[in-house]
Amino acid sequence: AAVEAAAAAGLPGPAAVGPQFSLARPARPVWPGTTFLTDAEEVHQYQRHGLAILCWEVLGKGLLANPSQWSDEEETAPREESVEREEEARRGDWENLTGDAFRDFRVKGAYVTQENFQRRQKAIRLASQKGESLARVAVSYVLSQGPNFFAIVGPRSVAHFLEILPKLGALPLPLTREELQSMNLD
């Protein structure tokens, strides 16, 4: 829509978009008002207009950086239709959530799903076969989607960034079409 609006106004169009995108797919928006790139037609439109796709949360809030981040025994994310009722029921508590409690509520509610644990297990197996880290496979998954895909890695602190940096190696790790498809559940 922005490309068409700019053209209609005689202005240059956007050069990039910044969707949330990774191998881990949120069951609901992680942050209020955000969306997640899943639609192949949307990707095609971006590519057709030559837009760079600057993907954020490529490590799924740590799920794809640390093989032991959360366990598949943890309570999985609530279904989309129950999220509003859950938040309404917790309204008093919800408004009082701050810092890590707020982050954990949003992040776990989005990423802690059986499907994401399955995707992570497949990526762990591929990383093991290639002698690479889970984080490098996860970032390479995003970068392998096309030449206009870019990955934004956003750790919570400088210390965390320095911890993850060696795991990323020289990017991207070449992944075949078969390897990419093997990690998807679609």
Beta strands, then each sheet from edge to edge (+ up, - down):
strand 1: 16-17
strand 2: 52-56
strand 3: 149-152
sheet 1: 1+ 2+ 3+
end
